[in-house]
Amino acid sequence: MILDVKRLSTEERINGRMKETPRDFIVEEITENGNLLELDKQYKPEEIGFKETEGKFSILVMQKENWDTSQALKEIARKSGRGFKSVGFAGTKDRISVSTQLCSIFGADPERLLGVHIKDLKINGAWKSDKQIRLGDLLGNKFTITIRTENQHGAESIDKINNELNGIFPNFFGAQRFGIRENNVDVGIDILKGNFEDAAMKFLTDTNKENNIDAVEARNKLKEELDFKDALSYFPRYLKYERMILDYLSRYNKDYANAFRRLPRQILLMFVHSIESYIFNKELNMCINNKEILPKIGSKVCKSDFFGFPDQSNIYYKKTNIENNEFAVGNIVGYETEELNDYERSIMEELGIEKTEFKIKQMPELNCKGDQRVLFAPYKGFKSAILDDSFILSFSLPSGSYATSLLNEFIQ
């Protein structure tokens, strides 16, 4: 289950292709104090607003190309004599990209980190600290994205779209939240309801959007024969999460809940988070349909911080006139969400779920309290350039906002 997300702009988009190489997608992290971690630049802590202090952590500026954030840090930690549990990072970055980001490793030596040599990884600075880097310890990211195209007549469209958006865009969750086969929401709802057998069979046998013929044949055969032990002999090796579940069910038939527990918690949470994301995205579609772009009296809002990004540490209900630096805030629904609006109630009725079900009795490790998120986010410093066979777009986004959601406004 996935939505076709709507656009805010009415202008015609350009045709183009992204991520043909990692260098087509450059992501430079913006630290909490507003400093940009530029590509290929060596840093001392004071240059980006940090202090070197005696402590058990080492802070590092990591630059990676075509690496997953976790895998890159795991390899750096190994080379410096530490384990993956010792690492921390402010935010994940796309694998198919060249990106910079602030990280930490407990017990690592800065000099040893600076001497690490791994293909397509660089350490652009390292120093001692008494504090680690945690998820969310960033303001945002600057993106420089190359769009490959044979049609160079889109420059006027880019300018028109940018003028029409006027610095804000729909803050949709990206398609990756919903899975390659687009069934994360369906699996997640079964988990909320405690229907673990249905959830497992959807995860194992759904072939929607499955492009690999070996995987299609394996999933269909299992659906027909329901022999978990035999399925281990023909399920492709790269379907490692499916094989974890199959291995357990081949030994403990029908114990579907504990079969799911063989998966990493991060993967399991993805199913539940996809439901929250679907509700948020659908609410955002409704706001666009009804032209409810700006905050209104009685709605939840937050103000901008010193950088011009939403400051979600202070969310409140607006009782008087709306100000220019305020952003409308929506719920990421969970069991602690205090008040649902009409949009959220109607979407949850359509899905057949209640907010109390995000407290999952049979699998409490997946409980989701809920959160809040800006509906329409700002983008800063937008620039465009035309080359012979491409456009280059650059802009900065708040932490948690997807570049693909903004690019959806510009690119077909």
SEDRENMI-389119 format. One record per residue (C-alpha): residue in one letter; x, y, z; residue number from 1. Coordinates in steps of 0.001 Angstrom, whole numbers, m for minus. Example, Ala and Ser with C-alpha at 12.3 -4.5 7.8 and 13.67 -1.06 7.14 Angstrom:
<sites>
site bavex:a | u:12300 | v:m4500 | w:7800 | drenro:1
site bavex:s | u:13670 | v:m1060 | w:7140 | drenro:2
</sites>
This chain:
<sites>
site bavex:m | u:0 | v:0 | w:0 | drenro:1
site bavex:i | u:1482 | v:3307 | w:m1096 | drenro:2
site bavex:l | u:81 | v:6699 | w:m2069 | drenro:3
site bavex:d | u:619 | v:8718 | w:m5200 | drenro:4
site bavex:v | u:1749 | v:11878 | w:m3457 | drenro:5
site bavex:k | u:394 | v:15144 | w:m4775 | drenro:6
site bavex:r | u:2327 | v:18201 | w:m5873 | drenro:7
site bavex:l | u:2021 | v:21711 | w:m4565 | drenro:8
site bavex:s | u:3151 | v:23281 | w:m7844 | drenro:9
site bavex:t | u:900 | v:23300 | w:m10900 | drenro:10
site bavex:e | u:3749 | v:23916 | w:m13368 | drenro:11
site bavex:e | u:4897 | v:21163 | w:m15733 | drenro:12
site bavex:r | u:7918 | v:19215 | w:m14467 | drenro:13
site bavex:i | u:11109 | v:18465 | w:m16372 | drenro:14
site bavex:n | u:12064 | v:14923 | w:m17432 | drenro:15
site bavex:g | u:15263 | v:13601 | w:m15932 | drenro:16
site bavex:r | u:17213 | v:10802 | w:m14263 | drenro:17
site bavex:m | u:18877 | v:10834 | w:m10842 | drenro:18
site bavex:k | u:21693 | v:8903 | w:m9165 | drenro:19
site bavex:e | u:23342 | v:7520 | w:m12291 | drenro:20
site bavex:t | u:26542 | v:7831 | w:m10228 | drenro:21
site bavex:p | u:27081 | v:8536 | w:m6503 | drenro:22
site bavex:r | u:28584 | v:11933 | w:m7433 | drenro:23
site bavex:d | u:25210 | v:12910 | w:m8878 | drenro:24
site bavex:f | u:23845 | v:13052 | w:m5314 | drenro:25
site bavex:i | u:25995 | v:15064 | w:m2893 | drenro:26
site bavex:v | u:24811 | v:15463 | w:723 | drenro:27
site bavex:e | u:26668 | v:17750 | w:3149 | drenro:28
site bavex:e | u:25470 | v:17738 | w:6741 | drenro:29
site bavex:i | u:24590 | v:20952 | w:8578 | drenro:30
site bavex:t | u:25591 | v:20706 | w:12250 | drenro:31
site bavex:e | u:23381 | v:21810 | w:15145 | drenro:32
site bavex:n | u:25240 | v:25120 | w:15330 | drenro:33
site bavex:g | u:24653 | v:25805 | w:11620 | drenro:34
site bavex:n | u:28049 | v:24849 | w:10170 | drenro:35
site bavex:l | u:28218 | v:23054 | w:6829 | drenro:36
site bavex:l | u:30480 | v:19992 | w:6610 | drenro:37
site bavex:e | u:31892 | v:20626 | w:3153 | drenro:38
site bavex:l | u:33141 | v:17868 | w:892 | drenro:39
site bavex:d | u:36900 | v:17144 | w:917 | drenro:40
site bavex:k | u:37661 | v:19691 | w:3641 | drenro:41
site bavex:q | u:39699 | v:18841 | w:6739 | drenro:42
site bavex:y | u:38276 | v:20181 | w:10017 | drenro:43
site bavex:k | u:39534 | v:21062 | w:13438 | drenro:44
site bavex:p | u:36829 | v:21115 | w:16130 | drenro:45
site bavex:e | u:36862 | v:24889 | w:16700 | drenro:46
site bavex:e | u:36230 | v:25493 | w:12972 | drenro:47
site bavex:i | u:32734 | v:24024 | w:13294 | drenro:48
site bavex:g | u:31849 | v:25188 | w:16782 | drenro:49
site bavex:f | u:33139 | v:22219 | w:18813 | drenro:50
site bavex:k | u:35714 | v:21960 | w:21599 | drenro:51
site bavex:e | u:38245 | v:19194 | w:22053 | drenro:52
site bavex:t | u:37787 | v:17851 | w:25597 | drenro:53
site bavex:e | u:39123 | v:14859 | w:27481 | drenro:54
site bavex:g | u:36554 | v:12116 | w:27284 | drenro:55
site bavex:k | u:35806 | v:8558 | w:26246 | drenro:56
site bavex:f | u:34485 | v:9438 | w:22782 | drenro:57
site bavex:s | u:36084 | v:10456 | w:19527 | drenro:58
site bavex:i | u:34122 | v:12740 | w:17213 | drenro:59
site bavex:l | u:34835 | v:12324 | w:13507 | drenro:60
site bavex:v | u:33739 | v:13955 | w:10264 | drenro:61
site bavex:m | u:33092 | v:11037 | w:7921 | drenro:62
site bavex:q | u:32937 | v:11365 | w:4138 | drenro:63
site bavex:k | u:31626 | v:8361 | w:2234 | drenro:64
site bavex:e | u:30899 | v:7436 | w:m1375 | drenro:65
site bavex:n | u:28529 | v:4600 | w:m2265 | drenro:66
site bavex:w | u:28505 | v:3332 | w:1323 | drenro:67
site bavex:d | u:25572 | v:2752 | w:3664 | drenro:68
site bavex:t | u:26072 | v:4870 | w:6821 | drenro:69
site bavex:s | u:25951 | v:1930 | w:9235 | drenro:70
site bavex:q | u:28211 | v:m280 | w:7128 | drenro:71
site bavex:a | u:30752 | v:2522 | w:6685 | drenro:72
site bavex:l | u:30914 | v:3199 | w:10424 | drenro:73
site bavex:k | u:31094 | v:m505 | w:11194 | drenro:74
site bavex:e | u:34180 | v:m813 | w:8984 | drenro:75
site bavex:i | u:35826 | v:2312 | w:10436 | drenro:76
site bavex:a | u:35160 | v:1067 | w:13983 | drenro:77
site bavex:r | u:36658 | v:m2327 | w:13125 | drenro:78
site bavex:k | u:39791 | v:m714 | w:11696 | drenro:79
site bavex:s | u:40162 | v:1356 | w:14881 | drenro:80
site bavex:g | u:39738 | v:m1674 | w:17152 | drenro:81
site bavex:r | u:36141 | v:m1014 | w:18205 | drenro:82
site bavex:g | u:32774 | v:m2722 | w:17635 | drenro:83
site bavex:f | u:29648 | v:m1409 | w:15929 | drenro:84
site bavex:k | u:27876 | v:m866 | w:19266 | drenro:85
site bavex:s | u:30430 | v:1863 | w:20021 | drenro:86
site bavex:v | u:29369 | v:4120 | w:17119 | drenro:87
site bavex:g | u:26918 | v:7005 | w:16918 | drenro:88
site bavex:f | u:25820 | v:9300 | w:14112 | drenro:89
site bavex:a | u:23596 | v:12342 | w:13708 | drenro:90
site bavex:g | u:21655 | v:11135 | w:10656 | drenro:91
site bavex:t | u:21663 | v:8452 | w:7977 | drenro:92
site bavex:k | u:22668 | v:9385 | w:4441 | drenro:93
site bavex:d | u:21769 | v:7809 | w:1095 | drenro:94
site bavex:r | u:24038 | v:4971 | w:33 | drenro:95
site bavex:i | u:24140 | v:6082 | w:m3612 | drenro:96
site bavex:s | u:25680 | v:9442 | w:m2801 | drenro:97
site bavex:v | u:28808 | v:11267 | w:m1748 | drenro:98
site bavex:s | u:28093 | v:12590 | w:1733 | drenro:99
site bavex:t | u:29616 | v:14088 | w:4866 | drenro:100
site bavex:q | u:28358 | v:13578 | w:8389 | drenro:101
site bavex:l | u:29268 | v:13908 | w:12049 | drenro:102
site bavex:c | u:29810 | v:10624 | w:13927 | drenro:103
site bavex:s | u:31341 | v:9329 | w:17153 | drenro:104
site bavex:i | u:33078 | v:6156 | w:18294 | drenro:105
site bavex:f | u:33431 | v:5231 | w:21964 | drenro:106
site bavex:g | u:36985 | v:4398 | w:22992 | drenro:107
site bavex:a | u:38602 | v:5133 | w:19627 | drenro:108
site bavex:d | u:41821 | v:7115 | w:19317 | drenro:109
site bavex:p | u:41560 | v:10221 | w:17064 | drenro:110
site bavex:e | u:45058 | v:9721 | w:15618 | drenro:111
site bavex:r | u:44244 | v:6133 | w:14747 | drenro:112
site bavex:l | u:40988 | v:7229 | w:13092 | drenro:113
site bavex:l | u:42828 | v:9796 | w:10981 | drenro:114
site bavex:g | u:45167 | v:7039 | w:9819 | drenro:115
site bavex:v | u:42364 | v:4701 | w:8676 | drenro:116
site bavex:h | u:42445 | v:3945 | w:4931 | drenro:117
site bavex:i | u:39316 | v:2409 | w:3386 | drenro:118
site bavex:k | u:38274 | v:2676 | w:m248 | drenro:119
site bavex:d | u:35729 | v:5470 | w:m804 | drenro:120
site bavex:l | u:35802 | v:6531 | w:2870 | drenro:121
site bavex:k | u:37583 | v:9566 | w:4325 | drenro:122
site bavex:i | u:37998 | v:10956 | w:7833 | drenro:123
site bavex:n | u:37902 | v:14753 | w:7483 | drenro:124
site bavex:g | u:38768 | v:15452 | w:11114 | drenro:125
site bavex:a | u:38741 | v:13653 | w:14472 | drenro:126
site bavex:w | u:39061 | v:14778 | w:18100 | drenro:127
site bavex:k | u:38367 | v:13714 | w:21683 | drenro:128
site bavex:s | u:35056 | v:14547 | w:23394 | drenro:129
site bavex:d | u:33136 | v:13784 | w:26569 | drenro:130
site bavex:k | u:29907 | v:13523 | w:24569 | drenro:131
site bavex:q | u:28815 | v:11166 | w:21833 | drenro:132
site bavex:i | u:26901 | v:12008 | w:18651 | drenro:133
site bavex:r | u:23282 | v:10864 | w:18766 | drenro:134
site bavex:l | u:20618 | v:10480 | w:16110 | drenro:135
site bavex:g | u:19041 | v:13888 | w:15499 | drenro:136
site bavex:d | u:22123 | v:15935 | w:16431 | drenro:137
site bavex:l | u:21962 | v:17985 | w:13236 | drenro:138
site bavex:l | u:20015 | v:20907 | w:11777 | drenro:139
site bavex:g | u:19704 | v:19547 | w:8266 | drenro:140
site bavex:n | u:21515 | v:18751 | w:5031 | drenro:141
site bavex:k | u:22646 | v:20595 | w:1925 | drenro:142
site bavex:f | u:22005 | v:18703 | w:m1326 | drenro:143
site bavex:t | u:23720 | v:19174 | w:m4697 | drenro:144
site bavex:i | u:21917 | v:16965 | w:m7200 | drenro:145
site bavex:t | u:22666 | v:16354 | w:m10861 | drenro:146
site bavex:i | u:19649 | v:15581 | w:m13060 | drenro:147
site bavex:r | u:20584 | v:13860 | w:m16330 | drenro:148
site bavex:t | u:18430 | v:14894 | w:m19304 | drenro:149
site bavex:e | u:18488 | v:15217 | w:m23082 | drenro:150
site bavex:n | u:16096 | v:18154 | w:m22927 | drenro:151
site bavex:q | u:17642 | v:21478 | w:m21965 | drenro:152
site bavex:h | u:14400 | v:23437 | w:m22266 | drenro:153
site bavex:g | u:13416 | v:22966 | w:m18618 | drenro:154
site bavex:a | u:15255 | v:25909 | w:m17067 | drenro:155
site bavex:e | u:12198 | v:28142 | w:m17344 | drenro:156
site bavex:s | u:10037 | v:25447 | w:m15705 | drenro:157
site bavex:i | u:12477 | v:25146 | w:m12792 | drenro:158
site bavex:d | u:12306 | v:28904 | w:m12173 | drenro:159
site bavex:k | u:8499 | v:28915 | w:m12386 | drenro:160
site bavex:i | u:8146 | v:25993 | w:m9982 | drenro:161
site bavex:n | u:10572 | v:27541 | w:m7512 | drenro:162
site bavex:n | u:8668 | v:30845 | w:m7619 | drenro:163
site bavex:e | u:5342 | v:29069 | w:m7167 | drenro:164
site bavex:l | u:6550 | v:27013 | w:m4175 | drenro:165
site bavex:n | u:7905 | v:30196 | w:m2552 | drenro:166
site bavex:g | u:10306 | v:28323 | w:m280 | drenro:167
site bavex:i | u:8066 | v:25527 | w:1076 | drenro:168
site bavex:f | u:7175 | v:22012 | w:m94 | drenro:169
site bavex:p | u:5018 | v:19080 | w:1118 | drenro:170
site bavex:n | u:7055 | v:17270 | w:3770 | drenro:171
site bavex:f | u:6132 | v:13750 | w:2615 | drenro:172
site bavex:f | u:7825 | v:10653 | w:3946 | drenro:173
site bavex:g | u:9801 | v:9064 | w:1101 | drenro:174
site bavex:a | u:8730 | v:5953 | w:m805 | drenro:175
site bavex:q | u:11503 | v:3912 | w:859 | drenro:176
site bavex:r | u:9370 | v:3915 | w:4021 | drenro:177
site bavex:f | u:6871 | v:1628 | w:2307 | drenro:178
site bavex:g | u:9233 | v:m1054 | w:995 | drenro:179
site bavex:i | u:10320 | v:m2114 | w:m2473 | drenro:180
site bavex:r | u:7213 | v:m4317 | w:m2772 | drenro:181
site bavex:e | u:5046 | v:m1539 | w:m1273 | drenro:182
site bavex:n | u:3535 | v:m3912 | w:1309 | drenro:183
site bavex:n | u:5034 | v:m2593 | w:4547 | drenro:184
site bavex:v | u:1744 | v:m953 | w:5573 | drenro:185
site bavex:d | u:m267 | v:m4160 | w:5028 | drenro:186
site bavex:v | u:2263 | v:m6212 | w:6997 | drenro:187
site bavex:g | u:2350 | v:m3524 | w:9697 | drenro:188
site bavex:i | u:m1427 | v:m3476 | w:10163 | drenro:189
site bavex:d | u:m1443 | v:m7261 | w:10647 | drenro:190
site bavex:i | u:1277 | v:m6848 | w:13290 | drenro:191
site bavex:l | u:m786 | v:m4155 | w:15077 | drenro:192
site bavex:k | u:m3775 | v:m6516 | w:15073 | drenro:193
site bavex:g | u:m1710 | v:m9465 | w:16313 | drenro:194
site bavex:n | u:m2323 | v:m11345 | w:13046 | drenro:195
site bavex:f | u:1257 | v:m12594 | w:12827 | drenro:196
site bavex:e | u:498 | v:m15483 | w:10472 | drenro:197
site bavex:d | u:m1048 | v:m13122 | w:7911 | drenro:198
site bavex:a | u:1839 | v:m10683 | w:8386 | drenro:199
site bavex:a | u:4432 | v:m13417 | w:7870 | drenro:200
site bavex:m | u:2777 | v:m14847 | w:4774 | drenro:201
site bavex:k | u:2480 | v:m11397 | w:3185 | drenro:202
site bavex:f | u:6139 | v:m10736 | w:3921 | drenro:203
site bavex:l | u:7178 | v:m14111 | w:2513 | drenro:204
site bavex:t | u:4851 | v:m14547 | w:m464 | drenro:205
site bavex:d | u:3663 | v:m11162 | w:m1816 | drenro:206
site bavex:t | u:4984 | v:m10716 | w:m5377 | drenro:207
site bavex:n | u:3668 | v:m7207 | w:m6074 | drenro:208
site bavex:k | u:6520 | v:m5073 | w:m7480 | drenro:209
site bavex:e | u:8877 | v:m8068 | w:m7189 | drenro:210
site bavex:n | u:11163 | v:m7761 | w:m10211 | drenro:211
site bavex:n | u:13481 | v:m10727 | w:m9736 | drenro:212
site bavex:i | u:12049 | v:m13825 | w:m11435 | drenro:213
site bavex:d | u:13799 | v:m16193 | w:m8964 | drenro:214
site bavex:a | u:12157 | v:m14403 | w:m6046 | drenro:215
site bavex:v | u:8739 | v:m14425 | w:m7751 | drenro:216
site bavex:e | u:8951 | v:m18165 | w:m8375 | drenro:217
site bavex:a | u:10120 | v:m18859 | w:m4816 | drenro:218
site bavex:r | u:7376 | v:m16773 | w:m3232 | drenro:219
site bavex:n | u:4674 | v:m18351 | w:m5413 | drenro:220
site bavex:k | u:5900 | v:m21882 | w:m4683 | drenro:221
site bavex:l | u:5850 | v:m21262 | w:m933 | drenro:222
site bavex:k | u:2342 | v:m19785 | w:m1173 | drenro:223
site bavex:e | u:1145 | v:m22924 | w:m2927 | drenro:224
site bavex:e | u:2997 | v:m25587 | w:m912 | drenro:225
site bavex:l | u:3426 | v:m23929 | w:2543 | drenro:226
site bavex:d | u:6509 | v:m26073 | w:3236 | drenro:227
site bavex:f | u:8880 | v:m23805 | w:5173 | drenro:228
site bavex:k | u:11671 | v:m26367 | w:5456 | drenro:229
site bavex:d | u:11704 | v:m27070 | w:1719 | drenro:230
site bavex:a | u:11496 | v:m23325 | w:972 | drenro:231
site bavex:l | u:14966 | v:m22891 | w:2508 | drenro:232
site bavex:s | u:16369 | v:m24985 | w:m347 | drenro:233
site bavex:y | u:15071 | v:m22681 | w:m3088 | drenro:234
site bavex:f | u:14617 | v:m19175 | w:m1599 | drenro:235
site bavex:p | u:17398 | v:m16948 | w:m3038 | drenro:236
site bavex:r | u:20267 | v:m16342 | w:m612 | drenro:237
site bavex:y | u:19966 | v:m12557 | w:m934 | drenro:238
site bavex:l | u:16480 | v:m12683 | w:666 | drenro:239
site bavex:k | u:18220 | v:m12968 | w:4031 | drenro:240
site bavex:y | u:15356 | v:m11660 | w:6169 | drenro:241
site bavex:e | u:12851 | v:m14010 | w:4549 | drenro:242
site bavex:r | u:15292 | v:m16877 | w:5124 | drenro:243
site bavex:m | u:15586 | v:m15958 | w:8831 | drenro:244
site bavex:i | u:11832 | v:m16369 | w:9204 | drenro:245
site bavex:l | u:11747 | v:m19540 | w:7112 | drenro:246
site bavex:d | u:14559 | v:m21076 | w:9183 | drenro:247
site bavex:y | u:12625 | v:m20483 | w:12401 | drenro:248
site bavex:l | u:9280 | v:m21693 | w:11007 | drenro:249
site bavex:s | u:10919 | v:m24842 | w:9618 | drenro:250
site bavex:r | u:11740 | v:m25752 | w:13238 | drenro:251
site bavex:y | u:8826 | v:m24164 | w:15107 | drenro:252
site bavex:n | u:5844 | v:m24429 | w:12800 | drenro:253
site bavex:k | u:3062 | v:m21843 | w:13353 | drenro:254
site bavex:d | u:5067 | v:m19760 | w:15882 | drenro:255
site bavex:y | u:4782 | v:m16711 | w:13644 | drenro:256
site bavex:a | u:5280 | v:m14024 | w:16313 | drenro:257
site bavex:n | u:8652 | v:m15398 | w:17408 | drenro:258
site bavex:a | u:9584 | v:m16025 | w:13772 | drenro:259
site bavex:f | u:9287 | v:m12252 | w:13228 | drenro:260
site bavex:r | u:11493 | v:m11714 | w:16265 | drenro:261
site bavex:r | u:14346 | v:m13295 | w:14322 | drenro:262
site bavex:l | u:14501 | v:m10050 | w:12331 | drenro:263
site bavex:p | u:16466 | v:m7038 | w:13635 | drenro:264
site bavex:r | u:14240 | v:m4711 | w:15656 | drenro:265
site bavex:q | u:15046 | v:m1888 | w:13220 | drenro:266
site bavex:i | u:13479 | v:m3913 | w:10384 | drenro:267
site bavex:l | u:10396 | v:m4805 | w:12430 | drenro:268
site bavex:l | u:9870 | v:m1172 | w:13453 | drenro:269
site bavex:m | u:9899 | v:m253 | w:9771 | drenro:270
site bavex:f | u:6555 | v:m2040 | w:9309 | drenro:271
site bavex:v | u:4869 | v:m96 | w:12127 | drenro:272
site bavex:h | u:6492 | v:3201 | w:11134 | drenro:273
site bavex:s | u:5186 | v:2740 | w:7595 | drenro:274
site bavex:i | u:1614 | v:2946 | w:8935 | drenro:275
site bavex:e | u:2391 | v:6222 | w:10702 | drenro:276
site bavex:s | u:4013 | v:7511 | w:7506 | drenro:277
site bavex:y | u:1033 | v:6484 | w:5369 | drenro:278
site bavex:i | u:m1393 | v:8357 | w:7660 | drenro:279
site bavex:f | u:816 | v:11458 | w:7596 | drenro:280
site bavex:n | u:1250 | v:11379 | w:3805 | drenro:281
site bavex:k | u:m2465 | v:10922 | w:3198 | drenro:282
site bavex:e | u:m3273 | v:13830 | w:5521 | drenro:283
site bavex:l | u:m795 | v:15926 | w:3570 | drenro:284
site bavex:n | u:m2494 | v:14968 | w:301 | drenro:285
site bavex:m | u:m5819 | v:16096 | w:1778 | drenro:286
site bavex:c | u:m4307 | v:19420 | w:2861 | drenro:287
site bavex:i | u:m3042 | v:20015 | w:m692 | drenro:288
site bavex:n | u:m6437 | v:19074 | w:m2166 | drenro:289
site bavex:n | u:m8166 | v:21544 | w:155 | drenro:290
site bavex:k | u:m5463 | v:24211 | w:m336 | drenro:291
site bavex:e | u:m4693 | v:24223 | w:3397 | drenro:292
site bavex:i | u:m1011 | v:25032 | w:3030 | drenro:293
site bavex:l | u:m482 | v:27677 | w:5707 | drenro:294
site bavex:p | u:m1219 | v:27254 | w:9434 | drenro:295
site bavex:k | u:m4646 | v:28295 | w:10652 | drenro:296
site bavex:i | u:m6060 | v:29488 | w:13951 | drenro:297
site bavex:g | u:m6511 | v:26539 | w:16311 | drenro:298
site bavex:s | u:m3916 | v:24349 | w:14590 | drenro:299
site bavex:k | u:m585 | v:23167 | w:15973 | drenro:300
site bavex:v | u:2421 | v:25215 | w:14878 | drenro:301
site bavex:c | u:6088 | v:25784 | w:15606 | drenro:302
site bavex:k | u:8373 | v:28720 | w:14848 | drenro:303
site bavex:s | u:11596 | v:28764 | w:12863 | drenro:304
site bavex:d | u:14998 | v:28501 | w:14511 | drenro:305
site bavex:f | u:18030 | v:30766 | w:13940 | drenro:306
site bavex:f | u:18727 | v:28965 | w:10633 | drenro:307
site bavex:g | u:15166 | v:29339 | w:9324 | drenro:308
site bavex:f | u:14277 | v:25660 | w:9836 | drenro:309
site bavex:p | u:11314 | v:24512 | w:11996 | drenro:310
site bavex:d | u:12054 | v:24373 | w:15723 | drenro:311
site bavex:q | u:9975 | v:21375 | w:16765 | drenro:312
site bavex:s | u:11167 | v:21567 | w:20368 | drenro:313
site bavex:n | u:8393 | v:24132 | w:20954 | drenro:314
site bavex:i | u:5045 | v:23126 | w:19408 | drenro:315
site bavex:y | u:1882 | v:24917 | w:20496 | drenro:316
site bavex:y | u:m1708 | v:25609 | w:19435 | drenro:317
site bavex:k | u:m2107 | v:28906 | w:17627 | drenro:318
site bavex:k | u:m4864 | v:31027 | w:19148 | drenro:319
site bavex:t | u:m4337 | v:34383 | w:17401 | drenro:320
site bavex:n | u:m2909 | v:35704 | w:14137 | drenro:321
site bavex:i | u:m546 | v:33460 | w:12195 | drenro:322
site bavex:e | u:2995 | v:34829 | w:11864 | drenro:323
site bavex:n | u:5313 | v:34514 | w:8862 | drenro:324
site bavex:n | u:7844 | v:32336 | w:10682 | drenro:325
site bavex:e | u:5326 | v:29665 | w:11808 | drenro:326
site bavex:f | u:4881 | v:26183 | w:10304 | drenro:327
site bavex:a | u:1825 | v:23911 | w:10497 | drenro:328
site bavex:v | u:2482 | v:20693 | w:12435 | drenro:329
site bavex:g | u:755 | v:17329 | w:12020 | drenro:330
site bavex:n | u:744 | v:14158 | w:14108 | drenro:331
site bavex:i | u:2772 | v:11041 | w:13530 | drenro:332
site bavex:v | u:77 | v:8957 | w:15162 | drenro:333
site bavex:g | u:927 | v:6657 | w:18092 | drenro:334
site bavex:y | u:m705 | v:5438 | w:21277 | drenro:335
site bavex:e | u:223 | v:8639 | w:23168 | drenro:336
site bavex:t | u:m1164 | v:11026 | w:20504 | drenro:337
site bavex:e | u:m3443 | v:13274 | w:22541 | drenro:338
site bavex:e | u:m5852 | v:14552 | w:19910 | drenro:339
site bavex:l | u:m6543 | v:13367 | w:16366 | drenro:340
site bavex:n | u:m7827 | v:15833 | w:13785 | drenro:341
site bavex:d | u:m10638 | v:15048 | w:11355 | drenro:342
site bavex:y | u:m8217 | v:13968 | w:8614 | drenro:343
site bavex:e | u:m6377 | v:11540 | w:10881 | drenro:344
site bavex:r | u:m9584 | v:10044 | w:12264 | drenro:345
site bavex:s | u:m11008 | v:9406 | w:8789 | drenro:346
site bavex:i | u:m7752 | v:7811 | w:7544 | drenro:347
site bavex:m | u:m7544 | v:5514 | w:10554 | drenro:348
site bavex:e | u:m11171 | v:4498 | w:10140 | drenro:349
site bavex:e | u:m10393 | v:3634 | w:6524 | drenro:350
site bavex:l | u:m7440 | v:1486 | w:7666 | drenro:351
site bavex:g | u:m9545 | v:m92 | w:10429 | drenro:352
site bavex:i | u:m7123 | v:773 | w:13235 | drenro:353
site bavex:e | u:m7148 | v:2772 | w:16482 | drenro:354
site bavex:k | u:m4309 | v:4699 | w:18079 | drenro:355
site bavex:t | u:m4335 | v:2377 | w:21116 | drenro:356
site bavex:e | u:m3258 | v:m463 | w:18804 | drenro:357
site bavex:f | u:170 | v:1137 | w:18415 | drenro:358
site bavex:k | u:792 | v:m378 | w:21876 | drenro:359
site bavex:i | u:1297 | v:m3959 | w:20685 | drenro:360
site bavex:k | u:631 | v:m6381 | w:23546 | drenro:361
site bavex:q | u:2215 | v:m9419 | w:21890 | drenro:362
site bavex:m | u:5271 | v:m7488 | w:20721 | drenro:363
site bavex:p | u:5819 | v:m4529 | w:23084 | drenro:364
site bavex:e | u:9296 | v:m3873 | w:21671 | drenro:365
site bavex:l | u:7483 | v:m2367 | w:18645 | drenro:366
site bavex:n | u:5275 | v:38 | w:20630 | drenro:367
site bavex:c | u:5101 | v:3501 | w:19022 | drenro:368
site bavex:k | u:4198 | v:6504 | w:21173 | drenro:369
site bavex:g | u:3844 | v:8836 | w:18219 | drenro:370
site bavex:d | u:5498 | v:12120 | w:17364 | drenro:371
site bavex:q | u:4892 | v:15353 | w:15443 | drenro:372
site bavex:r | u:6156 | v:16613 | w:12090 | drenro:373
site bavex:v | u:5939 | v:19783 | w:10046 | drenro:374
site bavex:l | u:3422 | v:19364 | w:7198 | drenro:375
site bavex:f | u:5016 | v:21852 | w:4801 | drenro:376
site bavex:a | u:8764 | v:22265 | w:5259 | drenro:377
site bavex:p | u:11050 | v:25085 | w:4111 | drenro:378
site bavex:y | u:13936 | v:24731 | w:1695 | drenro:379
site bavex:k | u:16798 | v:27227 | w:1676 | drenro:380
site bavex:g | u:19452 | v:28479 | w:m724 | drenro:381
site bavex:f | u:17888 | v:27073 | w:m3887 | drenro:382
site bavex:k | u:20108 | v:27365 | w:m6978 | drenro:383
site bavex:s | u:19987 | v:25781 | w:m10429 | drenro:384
site bavex:a | u:22555 | v:25493 | w:m13214 | drenro:385
site bavex:i | u:22368 | v:24136 | w:m16777 | drenro:386
site bavex:l | u:25085 | v:21938 | w:m18303 | drenro:387
site bavex:d | u:25199 | v:20273 | w:m21725 | drenro:388
site bavex:d | u:23451 | v:17086 | w:m20609 | drenro:389
site bavex:s | u:22117 | v:17892 | w:m17146 | drenro:390
site bavex:f | u:20685 | v:20289 | w:m14594 | drenro:391
site bavex:i | u:22289 | v:20809 | w:m11195 | drenro:392
site bavex:l | u:19980 | v:21727 | w:m8320 | drenro:393
site bavex:s | u:21265 | v:22683 | w:m4876 | drenro:394
site bavex:f | u:19273 | v:23446 | w:m1718 | drenro:395
site bavex:s | u:19235 | v:22849 | w:2048 | drenro:396
site bavex:l | u:16531 | v:20946 | w:3949 | drenro:397
site bavex:p | u:15721 | v:20456 | w:7642 | drenro:398
site bavex:s | u:16661 | v:17217 | w:9346 | drenro:399
site bavex:g | u:14165 | v:14444 | w:8567 | drenro:400
site bavex:s | u:12946 | v:15952 | w:5279 | drenro:401
site bavex:y | u:13453 | v:13969 | w:2074 | drenro:402
site bavex:a | u:15195 | v:15533 | w:m918 | drenro:403
site bavex:t | u:13073 | v:13279 | w:m3154 | drenro:404
site bavex:s | u:9909 | v:14935 | w:m1807 | drenro:405
site bavex:l | u:11129 | v:18352 | w:m2939 | drenro:406
site bavex:l | u:12481 | v:16971 | w:m6223 | drenro:407
site bavex:n | u:9038 | v:15487 | w:m6939 | drenro:408
site bavex:e | u:7900 | v:19057 | w:m7481 | drenro:409
site bavex:f | u:10548 | v:19644 | w:m10175 | drenro:410
site bavex:i | u:11255 | v:16294 | w:m11872 | drenro:411
site bavex:q | u:9028 | v:13844 | w:m13752 | drenro:412
</sites>
